[in-house]
Amino acid sequence: RTCSILAATNIYFTSSFCTTSIGSRDLPTEPKQDKPEGAAHSLASMPNLFFLSLVILAALSVVMASEVRVETQKEAPSDAPAVTREHKYLSHVTLYIENEDGSKTPSGWSTRKEDGADVDRPFPFQPGVNLIEGWTEGVLQLKEGERALLHVPSDKGYGERAMGGPGQAFHIPANSNLLFDIEILGKEGEQEL
């Protein structure tokens, strides 16, 4: 059966999933018009292309949603070494919960006095050692001296596990997207504090 989905533009196609009703409303149908052989074939493939496009967009949105995104706040010197898995580093960090609308909620954990810590107390870490996957992925894109926001999706953070709790020093609800405001101070033992 030939049905018109986009009646206003007079585009027609034949499809096994094309129906003439949605709920109680009928879709407008018109008699098949003579079209050149090539046009009929290309129009018949439109539903398949549309469906394939939707599948590709859905897959891309899932991949993009689980990617760690790095947003530089302060550039590192041009000759600064990149962060690697081989060294231990010191950093200043403030952790936020990143809400769906892009706003942020403090988690209660920071190494910066300006963000609520008692004193500035750098956090030591080594990429890939006892850290969430998103932290490691993000910091490996940084250089010593750089400050950046690491946008970490839940599946590369703590996932379904809640951390801390209401009324405790910090609280990260289950399935939270995380936002780390991190500055790489340098390799442990090599920088002046």
C-alpha positions as CSV (number, residue, x, y, z in Angstrom):
1,R,0.0,0.0,0.0
2,T,1.2,3.5,-0.7
3,C,0.6,6.1,2.0
4,S,1.5,9.7,2.4
5,I,3.4,10.5,5.6
6,L,4.5,13.9,4.4
7,A,1.3,14.9,2.5
8,A,2.3,18.6,2.5
9,T,5.4,17.8,0.4
10,N,3.8,15.1,-1.7
11,I,6.4,12.5,-0.8
12,Y,5.2,8.9,-1.2
13,F,6.7,5.6,-0.3
14,T,5.9,2.0,0.2
15,S,6.9,0.3,3.5
16,S,6.0,-2.7,5.5
17,F,5.8,-0.5,8.6
18,C,3.7,2.3,7.0
19,T,0.2,2.3,8.4
20,T,-2.8,4.4,7.6
21,S,-3.8,5.2,11.2
22,I,-2.3,6.5,14.3
23,G,-4.7,6.0,17.2
24,S,-8.1,7.0,15.9
25,R,-6.8,9.5,13.3
26,D,-6.4,8.4,9.7
27,L,-3.4,9.6,7.8
28,P,-4.2,11.1,4.4
29,T,-3.7,8.8,1.5
30,E,-3.7,9.6,-2.1
31,P,-3.7,7.4,-5.2
32,K,-0.3,6.4,-6.5
33,Q,1.0,8.8,-9.2
34,D,3.1,7.8,-12.1
35,K,6.8,8.5,-11.3
36,P,9.9,7.7,-13.2
37,E,11.3,4.2,-12.3
38,G,14.4,5.6,-10.5
39,A,12.3,8.0,-8.4
40,A,10.0,5.2,-7.2
41,H,13.0,3.2,-6.1
42,S,14.7,6.0,-4.3
43,L,11.5,7.1,-2.6
44,A,10.8,3.5,-1.5
45,S,14.1,3.4,0.4
46,M,13.4,6.6,2.3
47,P,11.8,4.8,5.4
48,N,14.9,2.6,5.6
49,L,17.2,5.6,5.4
50,F,15.1,7.5,8.0
51,F,15.1,4.5,10.4
52,L,18.9,4.0,9.9
53,S,19.5,7.7,10.6
54,L,17.5,7.4,13.9
55,V,19.5,4.3,14.9
56,I,22.8,6.0,14.2
57,L,21.8,9.2,16.1
58,A,20.6,7.1,19.1
59,A,24.0,5.2,19.1
60,L,25.9,8.5,18.9
61,S,24.0,10.0,21.8
62,V,24.7,7.0,24.0
63,V,28.4,7.1,23.1
64,M,28.6,10.9,23.6
65,A,26.7,10.6,26.9
66,S,29.4,8.2,28.2
67,E,32.4,10.2,27.1
68,V,34.5,12.2,29.6
69,R,34.6,15.8,28.4
70,V,37.5,18.1,29.4
71,E,36.9,21.9,29.4
72,T,40.2,23.9,30.0
73,Q,39.9,26.7,32.5
74,K,43.6,27.7,32.6
75,E,46.2,26.7,30.0
76,A,49.4,24.9,31.0
77,P,52.7,26.4,29.9
78,S,53.5,25.3,26.3
79,D,56.5,23.3,27.5
80,A,54.6,21.6,30.4
81,P,54.8,17.8,30.4
82,A,51.6,15.8,29.9
83,V,50.1,13.8,32.7
84,T,51.0,10.1,32.4
85,R,50.2,6.8,34.3
86,E,53.8,6.5,35.3
87,H,53.9,9.3,37.9
88,K,52.1,10.4,41.0
89,Y,50.7,14.0,40.9
90,L,49.4,16.6,43.3
91,S,46.2,18.5,42.5
92,H,43.6,20.9,43.8
93,V,40.1,19.5,43.2
94,T,36.5,20.5,43.9
95,L,33.8,17.9,43.1
96,Y,30.3,18.8,42.0
97,I,27.3,16.8,41.0
98,E,26.4,17.9,37.4
99,N,22.7,18.2,37.0
100,E,20.8,17.3,33.8
101,D,20.3,21.1,33.0
102,G,24.0,21.7,33.2
103,S,23.9,23.3,36.6
104,K,26.2,22.0,39.4
105,T,25.6,21.1,43.0
106,P,28.5,21.0,45.5
107,S,29.2,17.5,46.7
108,G,30.9,18.7,49.9
109,W,34.4,17.5,48.8
110,S,37.2,20.0,48.0
111,T,40.9,20.4,48.6
112,R,40.6,24.2,48.2
113,K,40.0,26.6,51.1
114,E,38.1,28.9,48.7
115,D,35.6,26.1,48.0
116,G,35.0,25.0,51.5
117,A,38.1,23.0,52.7
118,D,39.5,24.0,56.1
119,V,42.9,24.6,54.4
120,D,44.4,24.2,51.0
121,R,45.4,20.5,51.0
122,P,46.5,19.1,47.6
123,F,45.2,15.7,46.7
124,P,47.8,13.1,45.6
125,F,46.9,10.6,42.8
126,Q,48.3,8.4,40.2
127,P,46.2,7.9,37.0
128,G,44.7,4.4,36.9
129,V,45.4,3.6,40.6
130,N,42.4,3.4,42.8
131,L,40.5,6.1,40.9
132,I,37.2,6.1,39.0
133,E,37.6,5.5,35.2
134,G,36.4,9.0,34.3
135,W,39.0,10.7,36.5
136,T,41.8,8.8,34.8
137,E,40.5,9.4,31.3
138,G,40.2,13.1,32.0
139,V,43.5,13.8,33.7
140,L,45.4,11.9,31.0
141,Q,44.3,14.7,28.6
142,L,45.9,17.4,30.8
143,K,49.3,18.8,31.3
144,E,51.1,19.8,34.5
145,G,49.9,23.3,35.5
146,E,46.6,23.1,33.7
147,R,43.2,23.6,35.3
148,A,40.1,22.1,33.8
149,L,36.6,20.9,34.3
150,L,36.2,17.2,33.9
151,H,32.6,16.2,33.0
152,V,32.3,12.6,34.0
153,P,29.1,10.6,33.1
154,S,27.7,8.3,35.8
155,D,28.9,5.1,34.2
156,K,32.5,6.3,34.4
157,G,32.0,7.6,37.9
158,Y,30.4,5.8,40.8
159,G,27.5,4.4,38.7
160,E,24.7,3.0,40.9
161,R,26.7,3.3,44.1
162,A,26.0,6.3,46.4
163,M,29.1,7.7,48.2
164,G,29.0,9.4,51.5
165,G,25.6,10.6,52.6
166,P,23.4,13.5,53.6
167,G,24.8,15.1,56.8
168,Q,28.3,13.6,56.1
169,A,31.4,15.4,54.9
170,F,30.3,14.7,51.3
171,H,27.4,13.2,49.4
172,I,27.3,11.7,45.9
173,P,23.9,10.2,45.1
174,A,23.7,7.0,43.0
175,N,23.8,7.5,39.2
176,S,25.3,11.1,39.5
177,N,27.1,12.7,36.7
178,L,30.2,14.3,38.2
179,L,32.1,17.6,37.5
180,F,35.6,17.8,38.8
181,D,37.3,21.3,38.9
182,I,40.9,20.1,38.9
183,E,44.3,21.8,38.7
184,I,47.3,19.6,38.2
185,L,50.0,21.2,40.4
186,G,52.8,18.9,39.3
187,K,54.5,15.6,40.1
188,E,54.5,14.7,43.8
189,G,57.7,16.0,45.4
190,E,58.7,18.2,42.4
191,Q,56.6,21.4,43.0
192,E,56.6,24.2,45.4
193,L,53.4,24.6,47.4
